[in-house]
Amino acid sequence: MHIRPYTEADLSAVAQLFTDAIHGLAVSHYDEVQRAAWAPRPPDLSLWENRLKPIKVLVAQEETQEENRGALLGFIGYENNGHIDLMFTSPAAARRGIASRLLGQAEAVLRALEVKELFTEASLLGRPFFERQGFAVKEEQHIELRGAHFRRFAMVKALGHGKA
């Protein structure tokens, strides 16, 4: 697996990975109405383009002999203030440490920027992952998206900056 910065050429693959993750991995946590609201099919690429533009995005890609030809395995979107905005893996690549490696890369960048805290809004599916990564629930939230109601969790993780 290779982690690299997102490029515009990844747009369709990222949008499709997100859609596949919601409709594949979140089945046990969200009903069909919620999944359709969260990840409409087909994905709207213009919305995705606008969604990804203002944030930093890293993608995990399968390594192959041909450069940049492997399938996308996951992606993370984050902001320089410590906000982890997006974190998704392909259903075909779930439980292989990809999300942990992506988060680790983003966290290293943010530590170098001396960010003191990471924060995110985790889904029911994402909450256990973030807890394993050292995040704690700050509050439960209830939101509406495209007419569907969702529970999510505002979560935080303090970043210690060791100074000798």
C-alpha positions as CSV (number, residue, x, y, z in Angstrom):
1,M,0.0,0.0,0.0
2,H,1.2,3.5,-0.9
3,I,-0.2,6.7,0.8
4,R,0.0,9.8,-1.3
5,P,-1.7,13.2,-1.7
6,Y,-5.0,13.3,-3.5
7,T,-5.0,14.7,-7.1
8,E,-8.0,15.8,-9.2
9,A,-7.6,12.6,-11.2
10,D,-8.7,10.7,-8.0
11,L,-12.1,12.5,-7.8
12,S,-14.3,9.8,-9.3
13,A,-12.5,7.0,-7.4
14,V,-12.8,8.8,-4.1
15,A,-16.5,9.5,-4.5
16,Q,-17.1,5.9,-5.5
17,L,-15.1,4.6,-2.6
18,F,-17.2,6.7,-0.2
19,T,-20.4,5.5,-1.8
20,D,-19.3,1.9,-1.6
21,A,-18.2,2.3,2.0
22,I,-21.5,3.7,3.1
23,H,-23.6,1.2,1.2
24,G,-21.3,-1.8,2.0
25,L,-19.8,-1.2,5.5
26,A,-22.6,0.8,7.1
27,V,-25.5,-1.7,6.4
28,S,-25.5,-2.9,10.0
29,H,-25.7,0.6,11.5
30,Y,-27.9,2.6,9.1
31,D,-31.1,1.7,7.2
32,E,-31.5,2.1,3.4
33,V,-33.1,5.6,3.7
34,Q,-30.2,6.8,5.8
35,R,-27.6,5.3,3.4
36,A,-29.3,6.8,0.4
37,A,-29.3,10.2,2.0
38,W,-25.7,10.0,3.1
39,A,-24.3,8.6,-0.1
40,P,-26.7,9.2,-3.1
41,R,-26.1,6.9,-6.1
42,P,-24.5,7.8,-8.4
43,P,-22.2,10.2,-6.5
44,D,-22.4,13.9,-7.6
45,L,-18.9,14.6,-8.7
46,S,-19.4,18.4,-8.7
47,L,-20.4,18.2,-5.1
48,W,-17.4,16.0,-4.3
49,E,-15.1,18.4,-6.1
50,N,-16.3,21.3,-4.0
51,R,-16.2,19.1,-0.8
52,L,-12.6,18.1,-1.3
53,K,-11.1,21.4,-2.6
54,P,-10.7,23.2,0.8
55,I,-9.2,20.3,2.7
56,K,-6.1,18.2,2.7
57,V,-6.7,14.7,1.4
58,L,-4.5,11.6,1.4
59,V,-5.3,8.4,-0.4
60,A,-4.2,4.9,0.2
61,Q,-3.6,3.0,-3.0
62,E,-2.8,-0.6,-3.8
63,E,0.7,-1.0,-5.0
64,T,1.2,-2.3,-8.5
65,Q,3.9,-2.5,-11.0
66,E,2.4,0.4,-12.9
67,E,2.6,3.8,-11.0
68,N,-0.7,5.2,-9.9
69,R,-2.7,2.3,-11.4
70,G,-3.7,0.4,-8.2
71,A,-7.2,0.6,-6.7
72,L,-7.9,3.2,-4.0
73,L,-8.1,1.4,-0.6
74,G,-9.1,4.4,1.5
75,F,-8.8,8.2,2.0
76,I,-8.7,10.7,4.8
77,G,-9.6,14.4,4.6
78,Y,-8.4,16.8,7.2
79,E,-7.8,20.5,8.0
80,N,-4.7,22.2,9.4
81,N,-6.7,23.1,12.6
82,G,-6.9,19.4,13.5
83,H,-10.3,18.6,12.1
84,I,-10.5,15.0,10.7
85,D,-13.3,15.6,8.2
86,L,-13.4,12.4,6.2
87,M,-12.1,8.8,6.9
88,F,-13.3,6.0,4.7
89,T,-11.9,2.7,3.5
90,S,-13.1,0.4,0.7
91,P,-15.3,-2.5,1.8
92,A,-12.8,-4.7,0.0
93,A,-10.0,-3.3,2.2
94,A,-11.7,-3.0,5.6
95,R,-9.9,-4.2,8.7
96,R,-6.5,-4.2,7.1
97,G,-5.0,-1.2,9.0
98,I,-5.5,1.2,6.1
99,A,-7.5,3.8,8.1
100,S,-5.0,3.6,11.0
101,R,-2.1,4.3,8.6
102,L,-4.0,7.2,6.9
103,L,-4.8,8.7,10.3
104,G,-1.3,8.2,11.4
105,Q,0.0,10.1,8.4
106,A,-2.4,13.0,8.9
107,E,-1.6,13.1,12.6
108,A,2.1,13.3,11.9
109,V,1.5,16.3,9.6
110,L,-0.7,18.0,12.2
111,R,1.8,17.3,15.0
112,A,4.5,19.0,12.9
113,L,2.2,22.0,12.7
114,E,1.9,21.9,16.5
115,V,-1.8,21.3,16.5
116,K,-2.8,20.5,20.1
117,E,-6.0,18.6,19.4
118,L,-7.6,16.4,16.7
119,F,-11.4,16.5,16.4
120,T,-14.0,14.7,14.3
121,E,-17.6,13.9,14.0
122,A,-17.8,10.1,14.0
123,S,-20.6,8.0,12.7
124,L,-21.9,5.0,14.6
125,L,-19.6,2.8,12.5
126,G,-16.6,5.1,12.9
127,R,-16.8,5.7,16.6
128,P,-15.1,2.4,17.7
129,F,-12.2,3.1,15.2
130,F,-11.6,6.5,16.6
131,E,-11.8,5.3,20.2
132,R,-9.1,2.7,19.4
133,Q,-7.0,5.6,18.1
134,G,-7.2,7.5,21.3
135,F,-10.2,9.8,20.7
136,A,-12.9,10.3,23.3
137,V,-16.5,11.2,22.9
138,K,-17.2,14.9,23.7
139,E,-20.9,14.8,22.9
140,E,-23.5,12.9,21.0
141,Q,-25.1,14.8,18.2
142,H,-28.3,14.4,16.2
143,I,-28.3,15.8,12.6
144,E,-30.5,15.8,9.6
145,L,-29.2,15.2,6.1
146,R,-31.4,15.1,3.0
147,G,-34.4,14.4,5.2
148,A,-32.8,11.5,7.1
149,H,-31.8,11.6,10.8
150,F,-28.5,10.5,12.1
151,R,-26.7,10.1,15.4
152,R,-23.0,10.9,15.4
153,F,-20.3,11.7,18.0
154,A,-18.1,14.8,18.4
155,M,-14.8,13.3,19.4
156,V,-11.4,14.7,20.4
157,K,-7.9,13.5,20.9
158,A,-5.2,15.6,22.7
159,L,-1.9,15.7,21.0
160,G,1.0,15.8,23.4
161,H,4.1,17.6,22.1
162,G,7.1,16.3,24.0
163,K,9.6,19.1,24.8
164,A,12.8,18.0,26.5
